[in-house]
Amino acid sequence: MSALNDLDEKLLDPRWYRTDAYLEGFQRLRDEDPVHWTEDARYGKDFWAVTRHDDLEELLLNDRDFSNRRDVHVPRSPKRMTPEERHAQGFDVLMPFLDNPMHDVYRRPFNRHFSKPAIGKLRQLTDDTIDGILDELAETGIDEAVNGFALSVSTRVVLHWYGVPDEDWAKVQRAVYASGRGFVPSTEDERSENDHNGIWDYSRQLAADRMKAPKEDFLSAVVSTKVDGEPMSLHEATATIFILLEGAVGNTRNALAYGLWLLLANPDQAELLRTNPELMNSAVDEVIRHAANSPTRLRVANRDLEFGGQEIRFGDWMVGFTKSANFDERRYDSPMTFDITRNDGPGITFGSGVHNCLGRHLARLEMSVAFSKLYERFIPEFAGDVVWGNDSPGARLLAEMPMTLRAR
């Protein structure tokens, strides 16, 4: 048994990430066995744990030898999905779960909508939306920041742009939030499936409505998109709306909340940002690097090959840990330090290669405006102990963060 096998059943255990113990564990793996064979009886699947930055980047860039066919992240259960199950949950047409050439068939039509220039046109909408949220908080106050601010920002900006009816926003919030909570491998499959189905059914309703009666909104543009020169089917449109809702609302909420925690925990950096707004881009990248809210990256080997000094076999699972790669001393100086003047980019949080995050420019815009406007108007302060959630393995996501706001 390897001296590192004491870590095997911890890597996918969300409880491990509630304290800083995981930092020392990843340090050991990076130093001693960066591509580590992990025997995880608790999860029910053995895999290779990839913990160094450059190894993970190489893994993500090599979409010929490593496939997304099982999932983009470590799934709740390692049990194989049948073709019927994949179709029922949309995995047969969801971009993140496809390899090329089919991945590009579905993604290319949407790249222009999420390009940096296109997202830049949403600046006024984002400004107005966040101003409105802060106006409300000035009147009502706030006692908790994760859902009281971060979720409000990610929901209102995105759903307004998409054209989701106002009266449905709360329902979408609850469904998206629930679908990512409580990662307990192999024990919550039914609950997870119900949450997935709730968002899926709503996405199908939106797709059907826009196909029947198009409007001047983004969802109508989605359902009118052509694939290989032909109109999207209802199934394809449903899957696209599903991933756009779940990705844009949930991931931005998590990153924004983590960023607030970092700024509150590092008041010198918060004041530096407030007085030097030109640092906003590097500050957002530093937040994204620390947040690492896409915690695991799963690939499946398409053939026998050597990788990172190890003999990989066809069908082996390769699990990259973003939270480790983003703090690799071989890539970053003083990686644990939160330094908004750093110019090293966002780490591998947004992925790399063909599967890099479609909504990365939108997330950056929302976070930039939110941090800027919040600190212009208020002095945020901790109001109690934070509660760390256990949404996914490899992640340290905030469930609750008591916070108060004092007007400047």
C-alpha positions as CSV (number, residue, x, y, z in Angstrom):
1,M,0.0,0.0,0.0
2,S,1.3,3.5,-0.9
3,A,2.0,5.9,1.9
4,L,-0.6,8.1,0.3
5,N,-3.5,5.6,0.3
6,D,-4.8,7.1,3.5
7,L,-6.1,9.9,1.2
8,D,-7.9,7.6,-1.3
9,E,-11.3,7.7,0.3
10,K,-11.1,11.4,1.2
11,L,-10.6,12.9,-2.2
12,L,-14.2,12.6,-3.2
13,D,-15.6,13.0,0.4
14,P,-17.1,16.5,0.7
15,R,-16.6,16.4,4.5
16,W,-12.8,16.6,3.9
17,Y,-13.2,20.1,2.4
18,R,-14.9,21.7,5.4
19,T,-11.6,22.4,7.0
20,D,-8.1,23.2,5.7
21,A,-7.0,19.5,6.0
22,Y,-7.3,19.0,2.3
23,L,-4.6,21.5,1.5
24,E,-1.9,19.4,3.2
25,G,-3.3,16.3,1.4
26,F,-3.0,17.8,-2.0
27,Q,0.4,19.1,-1.2
28,R,1.5,15.5,-0.5
29,L,0.0,14.3,-3.7
30,R,1.6,17.0,-5.8
31,D,5.0,16.4,-4.3
32,E,5.1,12.6,-4.1
33,D,2.6,11.1,-6.5
34,P,1.0,13.7,-8.8
35,V,-0.8,11.1,-10.9
36,H,-2.0,8.8,-8.1
37,W,-3.9,5.6,-8.4
38,T,-6.8,6.0,-6.0
39,E,-8.7,3.0,-4.6
40,D,-12.0,4.5,-3.4
41,A,-14.3,1.8,-2.0
42,R,-16.5,4.5,-0.4
43,Y,-17.3,6.0,-3.8
44,G,-17.3,2.6,-5.6
45,K,-14.8,3.5,-8.4
46,D,-11.0,3.6,-8.6
47,F,-9.4,6.3,-10.6
48,W,-6.2,8.3,-11.3
49,A,-6.0,11.6,-9.3
50,V,-4.3,14.3,-11.2
51,T,-3.2,17.1,-8.9
52,R,-0.5,19.2,-10.6
53,H,-1.4,22.2,-12.8
54,D,0.6,21.3,-15.9
55,D,-0.6,17.7,-15.8
56,L,-4.3,18.7,-15.5
57,E,-3.9,21.2,-18.3
58,E,-2.3,18.5,-20.5
59,L,-5.2,16.2,-19.7
60,L,-7.9,18.8,-20.6
61,L,-6.1,19.8,-23.9
62,N,-5.9,16.2,-25.1
63,D,-9.5,15.5,-26.2
64,R,-8.3,12.8,-28.6
65,D,-7.0,10.4,-26.0
66,F,-9.3,11.4,-23.1
67,S,-13.1,11.5,-23.4
68,N,-16.0,13.4,-21.7
69,R,-18.4,10.6,-22.4
70,R,-19.1,9.7,-18.8
71,D,-19.5,13.2,-17.3
72,V,-17.6,16.5,-17.2
73,H,-17.2,16.3,-13.4
74,V,-17.2,13.3,-11.0
75,P,-20.9,12.2,-11.0
76,R,-22.8,11.3,-7.8
77,S,-22.7,7.6,-8.7
78,P,-20.1,5.8,-10.8
79,K,-22.8,3.5,-12.1
80,R,-22.9,3.4,-15.9
81,M,-25.7,5.3,-17.6
82,T,-27.6,3.4,-20.2
83,P,-28.3,5.1,-23.6
84,E,-31.9,5.4,-22.5
85,E,-30.9,7.1,-19.2
86,R,-28.5,9.4,-21.1
87,H,-31.3,10.4,-23.4
88,A,-33.8,11.0,-20.7
89,Q,-31.4,13.4,-18.9
90,G,-30.2,15.0,-22.1
91,F,-26.7,13.8,-21.9
92,D,-26.8,12.6,-25.5
93,V,-26.9,16.3,-26.7
94,L,-25.6,18.3,-23.8
95,M,-22.4,20.1,-24.9
96,P,-20.2,19.3,-21.8
97,F,-20.9,15.6,-22.1
98,L,-19.9,15.3,-25.8
99,D,-16.6,14.7,-27.5
100,N,-15.7,16.1,-30.9
101,P,-17.0,16.4,-33.5
102,M,-20.4,16.4,-31.9
103,H,-19.3,18.8,-29.2
104,D,-18.5,21.5,-31.7
105,V,-21.6,20.8,-33.7
106,Y,-23.7,22.0,-30.7
107,R,-21.3,24.6,-29.3
108,R,-20.2,26.6,-32.3
109,P,-23.5,28.2,-32.9
110,F,-23.5,29.7,-29.4
111,N,-19.9,30.9,-29.2
112,R,-20.8,34.2,-30.8
113,H,-23.5,34.8,-28.1
114,F,-21.0,34.4,-25.3
115,S,-17.9,36.1,-26.9
116,K,-16.3,38.9,-25.0
117,P,-17.8,41.6,-27.4
118,A,-21.2,40.1,-27.2
119,I,-21.2,39.9,-23.4
120,G,-19.8,43.5,-23.2
121,K,-23.2,44.6,-24.6
122,L,-24.8,43.3,-21.4
123,R,-22.9,45.9,-19.3
124,Q,-25.9,48.3,-19.0
125,L,-28.2,45.4,-18.1
126,T,-25.8,44.2,-15.5
127,D,-25.2,47.7,-14.1
128,D,-28.9,48.4,-13.8
129,T,-29.7,45.0,-12.3
130,I,-27.0,45.2,-9.6
131,D,-28.0,48.8,-8.8
132,G,-31.5,47.6,-8.3
133,I,-30.4,44.9,-5.9
134,L,-28.3,47.3,-3.9
135,D,-31.1,49.8,-3.7
136,E,-33.3,47.1,-2.2
137,L,-30.6,46.1,0.3
138,A,-30.2,49.7,1.3
139,E,-33.8,49.7,2.3
140,T,-34.2,46.2,3.8
141,G,-30.7,45.4,5.0
142,I,-29.1,42.0,4.6
143,D,-28.2,39.3,7.0
144,E,-26.8,36.6,4.7
145,A,-24.7,37.1,1.5
146,V,-24.7,33.8,-0.4
147,N,-28.4,33.8,-1.2
148,G,-29.2,37.4,-0.2
149,F,-26.7,38.9,-2.7
150,A,-24.7,36.4,-4.8
151,L,-27.7,34.3,-5.9
152,S,-29.7,37.4,-6.6
153,V,-27.0,38.8,-8.9
154,S,-26.5,35.6,-10.8
155,T,-30.2,34.9,-11.1
156,R,-31.5,38.4,-12.1
157,V,-28.8,39.2,-14.7
158,V,-29.0,35.9,-16.5
159,L,-32.7,35.3,-16.4
160,H,-33.5,38.8,-17.5
161,W,-31.2,38.4,-20.5
162,Y,-32.5,35.0,-21.3
163,G,-36.1,36.2,-21.1
164,V,-37.3,33.9,-18.3
165,P,-40.6,35.3,-16.9
166,D,-40.1,37.3,-13.7
167,E,-42.7,35.2,-11.9
168,D,-40.6,32.1,-12.5
169,W,-37.3,33.4,-11.1
170,A,-37.7,32.1,-7.6
171,K,-38.6,28.7,-8.9
172,V,-35.5,28.6,-11.1
173,Q,-33.4,29.8,-8.2
174,R,-34.6,27.0,-6.0
175,A,-34.3,24.3,-8.6
176,V,-30.8,25.3,-9.8
177,Y,-29.5,25.7,-6.2
178,A,-31.0,22.3,-5.1
179,S,-29.5,20.4,-8.1
180,G,-26.0,21.1,-7.0
181,R,-26.3,20.6,-3.2
182,G,-25.4,17.7,-0.9
183,F,-22.9,15.7,-2.8
184,V,-22.9,12.3,-1.1
185,P,-21.6,9.7,-3.6
186,S,-23.9,6.8,-4.2
187,T,-26.6,7.7,-1.6
188,E,-28.6,10.6,-3.1
189,D,-29.1,9.5,-6.7
190,E,-32.9,9.7,-6.5
191,R,-32.9,13.2,-5.0
192,S,-30.3,14.3,-7.5
193,E,-32.4,12.9,-10.4
194,N,-35.5,14.7,-9.1
195,D,-33.7,18.0,-9.0
196,H,-32.3,17.4,-12.5
197,N,-35.7,16.6,-13.7
198,G,-37.2,19.7,-12.2
199,I,-34.9,22.0,-14.2
200,W,-35.2,19.7,-17.2
201,D,-39.0,19.9,-17.3
202,Y,-38.9,23.6,-16.9
203,S,-36.4,24.0,-19.7
204,R,-38.6,21.8,-21.9
205,Q,-41.5,24.1,-21.1
206,L,-39.5,27.2,-22.0
207,A,-38.3,25.6,-25.2
208,A,-41.8,24.5,-26.3
209,D,-43.2,28.0,-25.5
210,R,-40.6,29.8,-27.6
211,M,-40.9,27.4,-30.5
212,K,-44.6,28.0,-30.6
213,A,-44.4,31.8,-30.0
214,P,-40.9,33.3,-30.4
215,K,-40.1,36.6,-28.6
216,E,-37.4,39.2,-28.8
217,D,-35.2,37.4,-26.3
218,F,-32.2,35.1,-26.0
219,L,-34.3,32.0,-25.4
220,S,-36.0,32.5,-28.8
221,A,-32.5,32.8,-30.4
222,V,-31.6,29.5,-28.7
223,V,-34.6,27.5,-30.0
224,S,-34.2,29.0,-33.5
225,T,-30.5,27.8,-33.7
226,K,-29.8,25.4,-36.6
227,V,-27.7,22.3,-36.1
228,D,-26.1,21.0,-39.3
229,G,-28.4,23.3,-41.2
230,E,-31.6,22.0,-39.7
231,P,-33.7,23.5,-36.9
232,M,-33.0,22.1,-33.4
233,S,-35.4,19.5,-32.1
234,L,-37.4,20.1,-28.9
235,H,-35.0,17.7,-27.1
236,E,-31.9,19.6,-28.3
237,A,-33.4,23.0,-27.4
238,T,-34.4,21.7,-24.0
239,A,-30.9,20.4,-23.3
240,T,-29.3,23.7,-24.4
241,I,-31.6,25.8,-22.2
242,F,-31.0,23.4,-19.3
243,I,-27.2,23.8,-19.4
244,L,-27.4,27.5,-19.9
245,L,-29.6,27.9,-16.8
246,E,-27.8,25.6,-14.5
247,G,-24.3,26.8,-15.5
248,A,-24.9,30.5,-15.5
249,V,-26.9,30.7,-12.3
250,G,-25.2,28.2,-10.0
251,N,-21.6,28.6,-10.9
252,T,-21.6,32.4,-10.8
253,R,-23.4,32.4,-7.5
254,N,-20.7,30.1,-6.0
255,A,-17.8,32.2,-7.4
256,L,-19.3,35.5,-6.3
257,A,-20.0,34.3,-2.8
258,Y,-16.5,32.9,-2.5
259,G,-15.1,36.2,-3.7
260,L,-17.0,38.2,-1.1
261,W,-15.6,35.9,1.6
262,L,-12.1,36.4,0.3
263,L,-12.5,40.2,0.3
264,L,-14.0,40.2,3.8
265,A,-11.2,38.0,5.1
266,N,-8.6,40.2,3.4
267,P,-9.7,43.8,4.1
268,D,-6.4,45.2,2.8
269,Q,-7.1,43.6,-0.6
270,A,-10.6,44.9,-0.5
271,E,-9.5,48.5,0.2
272,L,-6.8,48.2,-2.5
273,L,-9.4,47.2,-5.0
274,R,-11.8,49.9,-4.0
275,T,-9.2,52.6,-4.4
276,N,-7.6,51.1,-7.5
277,P,-10.5,50.0,-9.8
278,E,-8.0,49.3,-12.6
279,L,-7.1,46.1,-10.6
280,M,-10.6,44.7,-11.1
281,N,-9.7,42.3,-13.9
282,S,-6.8,40.7,-12.0
283,A,-8.8,40.7,-8.8
284,V,-11.6,38.7,-10.5
285,D,-9.1,36.3,-11.9
286,E,-7.6,35.8,-8.5
287,V,-11.0,35.2,-6.9
288,I,-11.8,32.6,-9.6
289,R,-8.4,30.9,-9.0
290,H,-9.1,30.6,-5.3
291,A,-12.8,29.6,-5.7
292,A,-12.1,26.8,-8.1
293,N,-15.8,26.2,-8.1
294,S,-15.6,23.6,-10.9
295,P,-13.8,21.3,-8.5
296,T,-13.2,18.1,-10.5
297,R,-12.6,17.4,-14.1
298,L,-13.4,13.9,-15.3
299,R,-12.0,12.2,-18.4
300,V,-12.0,8.6,-19.5
301,A,-9.0,7.1,-21.3
302,N,-9.7,6.2,-25.0
303,R,-6.7,3.9,-25.2
304,D,-3.7,2.5,-23.4
305,L,-1.1,5.2,-23.0
306,E,1.5,6.7,-20.7
307,F,0.6,9.9,-18.8
308,G,2.5,11.6,-16.0
309,G,4.8,8.6,-15.7
310,Q,2.0,6.2,-15.2
311,E,0.6,3.4,-17.4
312,I,-3.0,4.4,-18.2
313,R,-5.4,1.7,-19.5
314,F,-8.4,2.0,-21.8
315,G,-11.4,3.0,-19.8
316,D,-9.5,4.3,-16.8
317,W,-11.0,7.4,-15.1
318,M,-8.8,10.4,-14.9
319,V,-9.9,12.9,-12.2
320,G,-8.3,16.3,-12.2
321,F,-8.6,18.3,-9.0
322,T,-8.8,22.0,-9.8
323,K,-8.5,23.1,-6.1
324,S,-5.0,21.4,-6.1
325,A,-3.9,22.5,-9.6
326,N,-4.8,26.2,-8.9
327,F,-2.5,26.1,-5.8
328,D,0.5,24.3,-7.4
329,E,3.8,25.9,-6.3
330,R,5.3,24.9,-9.6
331,R,2.9,27.3,-11.3
332,Y,2.3,30.1,-8.8
333,D,4.5,32.0,-6.4
334,S,3.0,31.9,-2.9
335,P,-0.2,30.2,-4.2
336,M,-2.1,30.4,-1.0
337,T,-1.8,34.1,-0.8
338,F,-4.9,36.1,-2.1
339,D,-3.2,38.8,-4.1
340,I,-5.3,40.9,-6.4
341,T,-2.2,42.3,-8.1
342,R,-1.3,38.9,-9.4
343,N,-1.4,38.5,-13.2
344,D,-1.4,34.7,-13.5
345,G,-5.0,34.4,-14.7
346,P,-7.9,32.3,-13.2
347,G,-6.1,29.0,-13.0
348,I,-7.9,26.0,-14.6
349,T,-11.2,26.9,-13.0
350,F,-12.8,27.6,-16.4
351,G,-11.2,24.5,-17.9
352,S,-9.0,24.4,-20.9
353,G,-9.2,23.2,-24.5
354,V,-12.5,22.6,-26.4
355,H,-14.5,22.3,-23.1
356,N,-13.4,25.7,-21.6
357,C,-16.3,27.4,-19.9
358,L,-18.8,29.0,-22.4
359,G,-20.0,31.5,-19.9
360,R,-16.6,32.7,-18.6
361,H,-16.9,36.3,-19.9
362,L,-20.4,36.6,-18.4
363,A,-19.2,35.4,-15.0
364,R,-16.3,37.9,-15.1
365,L,-18.7,40.8,-16.0
366,E,-21.1,40.0,-13.2
367,M,-18.4,39.7,-10.6
368,S,-16.6,42.9,-11.7
369,V,-19.8,45.0,-11.5
370,A,-21.0,43.4,-8.3
371,F,-17.7,43.9,-6.4
372,S,-17.3,47.5,-7.8
373,K,-20.8,48.7,-7.0
374,L,-21.0,46.9,-3.6
375,Y,-17.8,48.5,-2.3
376,E,-18.6,51.9,-3.8
377,R,-21.8,52.1,-1.7
378,F,-21.2,50.0,1.3
379,I,-18.7,48.6,3.8
380,P,-19.5,44.9,4.0
381,E,-18.6,43.2,7.3
382,F,-18.8,39.6,8.6
383,A,-21.8,39.1,11.0
384,G,-21.1,35.6,12.2
385,D,-19.4,32.4,11.3
386,V,-19.6,31.1,7.7
387,V,-21.1,27.7,6.9
388,W,-19.3,25.7,4.3
389,G,-21.4,23.5,2.1
390,N,-20.6,20.2,0.5
391,D,-22.0,20.6,-3.0
392,S,-19.2,18.7,-4.8
393,P,-16.0,16.8,-4.2
394,G,-12.9,18.9,-4.4
395,A,-14.8,22.1,-3.7
396,R,-15.2,24.4,-0.7
397,L,-18.4,26.1,-1.4
398,L,-20.2,28.6,0.8
399,A,-23.7,27.7,2.0
400,E,-24.2,30.7,4.3
401,M,-22.2,33.8,5.1
402,P,-23.7,36.2,7.6
403,M,-22.9,39.8,6.5
404,T,-24.0,43.3,7.2
405,L,-23.7,46.4,5.1
406,R,-22.8,49.9,6.4
407,A,-23.4,52.8,4.0
408,R,-20.3,54.8,3.1
